[in-house]
Amino acid sequence: MKKKMMAGIAAAAIIIAGIFCFGIWFFSGAGSTYYYGQIDNSKREQVESKGGVISFSGNMDYSYTLFCYDEDGKGKDITFGTSRELKEGAFIRLTVMPIRGVLEWSEVQYEELPAAVQGNYTGG
């Protein structure tokens, strides 16, 4: 009986530690990838209010879906929200994490794009 109780306590401790470690990984942004894209306001949609429904994305009035490239030049469509319309033709860097999606974005200069990405765009 005592061995079963100790085994149960050990198993619970392992599960709690695993959940704790997953939580740290999930909220830290570890495992994220940078993607680079160029703003095309024709790919922007205005997001309508949910009419009182709780929004976990904050005040994201606009949604962009852009074809973006990772540091190796592999591309894919990425959707992200912003609180304002972005500058047409500006280059951006998106921090993307599996499951969570886009964590943040920032405007960058053409010269800051990785070489594999620069080949997909004309100089800024």
C-alpha positions in Angstrom: 0.0 0.0 0.0 2.8 2.4 0.9 4.7 1.6 -2.3 1.6 2.4 -4.4 1.1 5.7 -2.6 4.7 6.7 -3.2 4.5 5.7 -6.9 1.3 7.8 -7.2 3.0 10.8 -5.6 6.0 10.4 -7.9 3.8 10.1 -11.0 1.9 13.2 -10.0 5.1 15.1 -9.4 6.4 14.1 -12.9 3.1 15.2 -14.5 3.1 18.6 -12.7 6.8 19.1 -13.7 5.9 18.3 -17.3 3.0 20.7 -17.3 5.2 23.4 -15.7 8.0 22.9 -18.3 5.4 23.0 -21.2 4.0 26.2 -19.8 7.4 27.8 -19.7 8.2 26.7 -23.3 4.7 27.8 -24.5 4.8 31.3 -23.1 8.5 32.0 -23.6 8.4 31.9 -27.4 11.2 29.3 -27.5 11.0 27.4 -30.8 9.8 30.4 -32.7 10.8 31.1 -36.3 11.3 34.4 -38.1 9.4 35.0 -41.3 9.8 38.0 -43.6 7.3 39.6 -45.8 6.3 42.8 -47.6 3.1 44.7 -46.8 0.5 44.6 -49.5 -2.6 46.4 -48.3 -4.7 44.7 -50.9 -4.2 41.6 -48.7 -5.7 43.4 -45.7 -9.1 42.9 -44.2 -10.8 45.0 -41.6 -11.9 42.8 -38.7 -15.4 43.5 -37.4 -16.2 43.7 -33.7 -17.5 40.5 -32.1 -20.3 42.4 -30.4 -19.4 41.9 -26.8 -17.7 38.5 -27.2 -14.4 38.4 -25.4 -11.5 38.9 -27.8 -8.2 37.3 -26.8 -6.4 39.1 -29.7 -6.8 42.5 -28.2 -7.6 45.5 -30.4 -6.7 43.9 -33.7 -8.7 46.0 -36.2 -6.9 44.6 -39.3 -5.9 41.2 -40.5 -3.2 40.6 -43.1 -2.5 37.4 -44.9 0.8 37.6 -46.7 3.1 35.2 -48.4 6.3 35.3 -46.2 9.7 33.6 -46.2 11.7 32.0 -43.5 15.5 32.6 -43.1 16.1 29.8 -45.6 13.8 31.3 -48.3 11.0 28.8 -47.8 7.6 30.5 -48.2 4.1 30.1 -46.8 1.0 32.2 -46.2 0.8 33.7 -42.8 -2.1 35.6 -41.2 -1.6 38.1 -38.4 -3.5 40.9 -36.8 -2.6 44.6 -36.3 -4.3 47.5 -34.6 -3.6 49.8 -37.6 -3.1 49.8 -41.3 0.6 49.1 -42.2 2.7 51.1 -44.6 2.4 49.8 -48.2 5.6 48.1 -49.4 7.2 48.0 -45.9 9.2 44.9 -45.0 8.3 43.1 -41.8 9.7 40.4 -39.7 7.2 38.1 -38.0 8.0 36.0 -35.0 5.9 32.8 -35.5 5.5 29.9 -33.0 3.8 26.6 -33.7 0.3 26.4 -32.1 0.4 30.1 -31.0 0.9 31.6 -34.4 2.4 35.1 -34.8 3.7 36.4 -31.5 4.9 39.8 -32.8 5.9 41.7 -35.9 8.3 44.6 -36.6 9.2 46.7 -39.6 12.7 46.0 -41.0 14.8 47.5 -43.8 15.5 45.6 -47.0 19.2 45.3 -45.9 18.1 43.5 -42.7 16.4 40.7 -44.7 18.4 37.4 -44.9 20.1 36.9 -48.3 17.7 34.0 -49.1 14.8 36.3 -48.6 16.2 39.4 -50.4 16.2 37.4 -53.7 12.4 37.3 -53.5 12.0 41.1 -53.4 13.4 44.2 -55.1 15.5 46.5 -53.0 13.7 48.9 -50.7 
